[in-house]
Amino acid sequence: MQKVSKIVLALALSALAGSVAFAADDTSFAPGGTAIDHHTEQFSHLRIVMDLKAATPANISFGAVVAGRIMQQPKAEVVVVVEGPAIGVFAKKNYIAHQGIVDTWVKLVKKGVKVEYCGNSVKGAGLKPSDMVGLSSASPAVVNVGAFPTLAHYETEGFKPIVVELMDK
């Protein structure tokens, strides 16, 4: 009887090992199979108004990454409304401290991104519209009446809203 148990156990282990090896080789083993690859797909004529909630300079940098990726799509239009305590990154007096970030935004504006600063955030930071970097003489940034009315305005113009906020690790 003990000999039969060992044989059954050996057969069971052999079958199990074979199924594990099969599962490792079979790419459809994962739930739902394999993801469909669309990573090179392009979306044409995107019209996006981005609410960039900026608590830190890192938020401003992350917003630039997102805006840059959207602008890689054909005929994309992007308006970025910057709001929050990190609005001071765009103050003229802080340019040297945040030159890399601001220069990245200058490049984006040259590619067609429109930047608007929340007027309430500018005022809340103790700044005036004349204190803010224009980013481009051809298409200068605007200090608007406030983030929410501006976002609503662009939505009525057919822009689709997205909210960009850097997540904590």
N, C-alpha and C positions, 0 to 999 in steps of 0.2 A: 504494500500500500504506500509506503514511504517512497518507493522508487517511482510509482505512478505520479505522485504529487510533485516530485522533482521534475519529471518530464513535462507535466502540465504547466508548471511554473516556468520552465525553460521555454516552452512554446509561447506562452503568454508574453514573456519578456521579449522574445524574438519578434513577435507580431507588433508589440508596442514600439520597439526600436525602429522597425520598418516604417510604421506610420509616422513617427517623429521625423525620420529622415525624409519621408515623402512631403510632410508639411513644410519642412525647411526649404525644400526645392520648389514647392508649388507657390507661385506668386499670388495665386488667387485665394490663399489660405486666410488672409486677413478679412475681418468682417466687411462685406461690401465689395470685396475684390480690390482692384487697384484704381487709384484716382485717375481721372481723365486729364491729360496734359493740355492745358490752354495757356501756359505761361508766356507764350509769345503773341497771344491775341492782342489786337489793337482795337480801341474804342474810338470811333470818330465823333467829332463835334460835341465833346463833353463841355457843359457849362456848369461850373462849380463855384459856389461861394463857400469859402472855408472860414469857419469860426475858430480862430487860433487862440485858445485859452492859454495864456502864457503866465505861468507862476514863476518860472525861472528862465535864465538864458538857454538852458537845455531845451525847454519847450519851444523857444524861438528857432533853435537849430533843427529840431525835429520837424517843425512846420515847414521849414525850407526843403527838407528831404521829401516830405509828402507832396508839396507843391511842384517840386522838380519832377517827381514821378508822374504826376498827372499831366504835366506839360509835355511829357514824352509821347503822349497820345496825339494822333493827327487832329489838327484844328481845335485843340482844347482851349477853352477860355477859363481863367482862374482869377477870382477876386479873393484876396485874403484880408479878413477883418481881424486885426490884432487887438486883443483885449487882455487886461489883467495887470498885475503888479510888475511884470517884466517888460512893460511897454518902454521903460527907461533905457532898455538896450538901444533903442532907436533915437535917443536924445543926442543931440550934437555933442554935448559935453562928455558923453560916455563913448564916443566913437573909438577912441584909441583902445579903451578897455575891451571893446567888443567888435573890433575891426573885422575879424574873420567872419563873424556871424553877419554883420551888416553888409560886407562885401559879397557874401553869398546871395543875400537878398537883392543886391544891386544887379547881379548877373541874372537872377530870375526876372526882375523887372524888365531888363533888356530883352528877355525872351518872351515878354508879353504878360507876365503876371502883374495884376493891379493890386496895390497894397493900400489899405485904409486903416488908420489908427482910430481906436475907440476914443471919442472925445472925452467921455467920462473917465476913462482910464488915464488919459493924458493929464486931465485936471487933478485926478486923485493922486497922481505921482508928483504933484506940485509943478507941473510943466505947462507951457503954453504951446499952441500950434507952431509958433515961430522957433521953438526949441527943438523941433523934431527934424530928423534927417529926411530929405526929399527923395533919396534913392536914385532919382533920374531927373534930369532937366527936361527931357522930352515927355516923360509921363510921371510927374512927381506923385509921391504918396499924398494921401488926403487925410486930414483930421476930420472925422465925421461927427455927427450929432450924438452918436452912441452906437454900440454894437448891435443891439436888438432892432432898432428901427432900420438900420442899414442892412442887416441880414434879411429882414422882412421885405425891404425894397427890392433887393436882388432876387428874392424868391418870386416876387410878382413879375419880374422881368424874365422869368424862365430858368434861372439858375437853381441848381439842386444843392441843398445845404449838406455840408459835412462838418462834424465837430472834431477838431484835432487836439488831443490832450495826451501828453506823454505819460505813460503809466509807470507807476513806481515798480521797482524790481521786486 
